[in-house]
Amino acid sequence: MKMSGVAACIALASLLAAGCASSRSSEVYSRDQAMKAQTVQMGTVQSVKAVKIEGTKSPVGAIAGGAVGGALGHTIGHGTGRTVATVLGAVGGAVGGSVAEEELTKKDGLEITVKLDEGKVISVVQEADVSFQVGDRVRIMKGPDGTTRVSR
């Protein structure tokens, strides 16, 4: 496999890993969440803290990394040495692909603490795609699946 082919495989693996990442945005709904009633409560933002939301941990990164690592290892040596290099390349690629997938799909998030009008205080973590300030009036929306989001 030529280096341009390896680069193409790595790019494809990165796209696949990023495409498998689910959204934790307050503005993105899954198909299962659409057209279902949500409970809405009003409240006031008490604090906002920047956090990291961990990346996806699926087999995609390991499989893609293993394939690329095995292909690269196969280009080394001949006979038994090639076989060993192929196996080691596949194992190393799988580990590296898994780590790369998790890093590529990490998201910046916000931990938003809200005092509900009823007096209860809750905290919600979601993607940092909408900014909130202390004192903002917000809606807390909770779906039947337990998904809770903070919205304006």
C-alpha positions in Angstrom: 0.0 0.0 0.0 1.4 3.4 -1.0 1.7 6.2 1.6 -1.1 8.1 -0.2 -3.3 5.0 0.3 -2.4 4.9 4.0 -3.2 8.6 4.3 -6.6 8.0 2.6 -7.3 5.2 5.0 -6.5 7.3 8.0 -8.6 10.2 6.7 -11.5 7.8 6.1 -11.2 6.3 9.6 -11.2 9.8 11.2 -14.4 10.7 9.3 -16.1 7.5 10.3 -15.1 8.0 14.0 -16.4 11.6 13.9 -19.6 10.6 12.2 -20.4 8.1 14.9 -20.3 10.7 17.6 -23.6 11.5 19.1 -24.5 15.1 19.9 -25.0 16.4 23.4 -26.2 19.8 22.1 -29.2 21.5 23.5 -30.3 22.3 20.0 -29.9 18.8 18.4 -32.6 16.1 18.9 -32.4 12.4 18.0 -35.1 10.9 15.8 -36.4 9.1 18.9 -36.8 12.4 20.7 -38.8 14.1 18.0 -42.5 14.5 18.4 -42.6 13.5 22.0 -43.9 15.7 24.8 -41.3 17.2 27.2 -41.8 18.5 30.7 -40.8 22.2 30.8 -39.7 24.0 34.0 -38.4 27.6 34.2 -35.4 28.6 36.3 -32.5 30.9 36.7 -28.8 30.1 36.0 -26.8 30.0 39.2 -23.4 29.0 37.8 -21.7 27.9 34.5 -18.6 25.8 34.4 -16.6 24.7 31.4 -16.1 20.9 31.2 -15.0 18.3 28.7 -17.5 15.6 27.4 -15.6 12.4 26.7 -15.3 11.1 23.2 -17.0 8.1 21.6 -15.7 4.6 22.5 -16.9 2.4 19.7 -15.2 -0.4 17.7 -14.8 1.9 14.7 -11.5 3.5 15.7 -10.0 0.2 16.7 -11.1 -1.6 13.5 -9.9 1.3 11.2 -6.6 1.7 13.2 -6.0 -2.1 13.1 -6.6 -2.2 9.3 -4.2 0.7 8.7 -1.6 -0.6 11.2 -1.8 -4.1 9.7 -1.4 -2.7 6.1 1.6 -0.6 7.2 3.2 -3.5 9.1 2.7 -5.7 6.0 5.1 -3.4 4.0 8.0 -4.3 6.4 10.3 -7.3 5.8 9.6 -10.7 4.2 8.3 -14.1 5.4 8.0 -14.6 9.1 9.2 -11.0 9.8 6.5 -9.6 7.6 3.9 -11.7 9.5 5.1 -10.5 12.8 5.2 -6.9 11.6 1.7 -7.2 10.2 0.3 -8.5 13.5 2.2 -5.9 15.6 1.1 -3.2 13.3 -2.5 -4.3 13.5 -2.5 -4.5 17.3 -0.7 -1.1 17.6 -3.0 0.4 15.1 -6.1 -0.9 16.9 -5.0 0.7 20.2 -4.0 3.9 18.4 -7.2 4.0 16.5 -9.3 3.6 19.6 -7.4 6.4 21.4 -7.7 8.6 18.2 -11.4 8.1 18.0 -12.0 9.1 21.6 -9.8 12.2 21.2 -11.4 13.2 17.8 -14.9 13.0 19.3 -14.3 14.9 22.6 -16.5 17.9 23.0 -16.3 21.1 25.0 -19.2 21.2 27.4 -20.9 23.3 30.1 -22.1 22.3 33.5 -25.1 24.6 34.0 -26.5 24.8 37.6 -30.1 26.1 37.6 -32.4 27.1 40.4 -35.8 26.1 39.3 -38.7 28.4 40.1 -40.1 25.7 42.5 -36.8 26.1 44.6 -35.1 22.9 43.6 -31.5 23.2 42.2 -30.3 21.0 39.4 -27.2 20.7 37.2 -27.1 19.8 33.5 -24.1 19.0 31.4 -24.4 19.6 27.7 -22.3 20.8 24.7 -21.0 24.3 24.8 -22.7 25.4 21.6 -25.0 27.9 23.4 -23.6 30.3 26.0 -25.3 30.9 29.3 -24.6 33.6 32.0 -25.3 33.7 35.7 -28.8 35.2 36.1 -30.2 34.1 32.7 -33.8 32.9 32.7 -33.9 29.5 31.1 -36.1 26.6 30.3 -35.3 23.1 31.5 -36.8 20.5 29.2 -36.9 16.9 30.3 -38.0 14.2 27.8 -39.6 10.9 28.5 -36.3 9.1 28.1 -34.7 11.2 30.9 -32.8 13.5 28.5 -32.6 16.9 30.1 -31.4 20.1 28.4 -31.1 23.8 29.2 -32.6 26.2 26.6 -33.4 29.8 26.3 
